[in-house]
C-alpha cells in the first residue's frame, strides 16, 4: 500500500440475492488516472458503487483521501465525486438544479453558469432541460460535470465516455489528464481509445479481487 | 391514466370520455376519507350550507380533473422565471416542490381539500354557536387535514427512491429527507389548521397552552403518519387512518378533561 494513497479498499465483497459478484477486492491508489477493466458481469460498476458509498459492501472497507466510508461517511463523501453509468436522478431536475443540489450537499458554491467544463462538454443549451427529457449522452455529460463539483480528491466514473459525442470526449479526456495530476480518478470502461489517448493505468478486475469462481 | 404509463396509453384508441370516467373514478376512490367528512358536515349543516359544501366539492373535483387533463410535465420550464424562482430556494425545497408538482392534480386537490376541511369545520363551529362541540370538531378537522396532507409523503418518497443511489454517494446527513419531508408536510398543514384555531383562540375557547399542545400534537401526528405511508405497503393507508383515528380520540379525551 502506498503511503499517499487517496483511494484505498480492503477486502470488499458484494453479492446480489445470494449470488457472489466478487470478494476480497483490495486496492490502494495514489494520484493519477486509472481504468478498471473486465468482462461484463465481473462487477466493475458494483465495485465503483461500493467505493462511492452508494451501496453497502457485504464485507470490507474503503477509504477516500484517508477517510473511512464506514466511520466518517460524510467526510469521505465530501472528498469524492461519482458519476454512475445509469442516471438515477430526479427526472424533473434540470442540470442546473442538479449542480446546485450537489454543491449544497458538499457545502461549496455551485459552478458558474455555464463554466468552462460545462461549455466544453456542450452542456450550455441543455442546463434548463429536465433530466428525463435529455438524451442519454446529455445525461451522462451532466453527471460527469457534477462529479467534479467541490474539487474532490477522488473521482469515480462509470463508463464515462459512453454515448457522448466526439467533441465532449476530447474535452473529457483533457479534463481527466489535467485533474489526475493531484487527484485519483478511477474509471470503469471498455473504451480502448480512452485508455490510449489518456495514458491511463489499466487495472483488471481479476487483479484486484477474487471472483466467484475462487470461492 | 397518468404517470409513466400515460405516454403509452396515448397511443391506444381510448375515448376521451372513457379516460375522463377513469380519472374521476380514481379521484373519488382516492378522496373517500375527505368526502366522508364533507358528507358528515353536510348532515349537520343548514340547507344553504349544504349547497355551498356541494359546490365546494364539485369545484375541487372539477379543478383536479382540469389539472389532470391540461397540465402535463414540460421538458423545459414553461416560464423563464420558474428557473429563477427555483434558484432562489434551498435545493432540497426545490426538489420537494418539483416532486409534488409532478403530481399537480393530486397535490392541488390535497391542498384544496385541506383548506375546505378547515373552512367546513369553521362553519360547523359557527353553526354550533361555539358550544361544547366546537373543540372536538376542531380536533377532528385537524386530524383529517393532517391525514390528507400526509399523502404528500408518498410522492416525496417515490421521487427520493428513484435518486437513492446517486444521493447515497453525496455527503448528506443521516435522515436528510426524513427531517425535511416531515417539516415540509407540517409547514403545508399550518395554514389550513390555522383557519379553525384562529377563531377558537380569538374567542378564548382555545387557551394559548391548549393551542401549543395542539400544534405539538399535530406535528407529532404528521411525523407519525410518515411511517405507515412510506413503509406500510398496501396497508399503509389503512394503518395511517387507524393512527389518525386513535390520535383524534386521545386528543378529544385530553381536551375534554
Contacts between the chains, C-beta under 8 A, distances in Angstrom:
chain1	res1	chain2	res2	distance
A	49	B	165	7.0
A	52	B	168	7.7
A	52	B	169	4.2
A	53	B	168	6.1
A	53	B	169	5.6
A	54	B	165	4.7
A	54	B	166	7.2
A	54	B	168	4.3
A	54	B	169	4.5
A	55	B	165	7.2
A	55	B	168	7.3
A	73	B	171	7.6
A	74	B	171	4.3
A	74	B	172	7.6
A	74	B	173	6.8
A	75	B	171	7.5
A	76	B	171	7.9
A	77	B	169	6.4
A	77	B	170	6.0
A	77	B	171	3.8
A	78	B	171	4.5
A	80	B	169	6.7
A	82	B	166	7.8
A	82	B	169	4.2
A	84	B	165	6.4
A	84	B	166	6.4
A	84	B	169	7.9
A	88	B	162	6.5
A	88	B	163	5.6
A	88	B	164	6.7
A	88	B	165	4.4
A	88	B	166	4.7
A	89	B	162	7.9
A	89	B	163	5.6
A	89	B	166	5.8
A	90	B	95	6.1
A	90	B	98	7.2
A	90	B	99	7.0
A	90	B	159	5.7
A	90	B	162	6.8
A	90	B	163	5.0
A	91	B	102	7.7
A	91	B	162	7.1
A	92	B	73	7.0
A	92	B	98	4.4
A	92	B	99	7.0
A	92	B	101	7.5
A	92	B	102	5.7
A	92	B	159	7.8
A	93	B	95	7.3
A	93	B	98	7.2
A	94	B	77	7.7
A	94	B	83	7.2
A	96	B	83	6.8
A	96	B	87	7.2
A	97	B	86	6.5
A	97	B	91	7.1
A	97	B	94	6.4
A	97	B	95	7.7
A	97	B	98	7.7
A	100	B	87	6.8
A	100	B	91	4.9
A	100	B	94	7.7
A	101	B	91	4.1
A	101	B	92	7.7
A	101	B	94	7.9
A	101	B	95	6.8
A	102	B	170	6.5
A	104	B	90	7.2
A	104	B	91	4.5
A	104	B	92	7.6
A	105	B	91	8.0
A	105	B	170	4.2
A	105	B	171	5.8
A	105	B	172	5.4
A	106	B	170	7.2
A	106	B	171	6.0
A	107	B	171	7.8
A	128	B	76	5.9
A	128	B	77	6.0
A	128	B	83	5.6
A	129	B	75	6.1
A	129	B	76	5.6
A	130	B	73	7.3
A	130	B	74	7.7
A	130	B	75	5.3
A	130	B	76	7.2
A	132	B	75	8.0
A	133	B	75	3.3
A	133	B	76	7.3
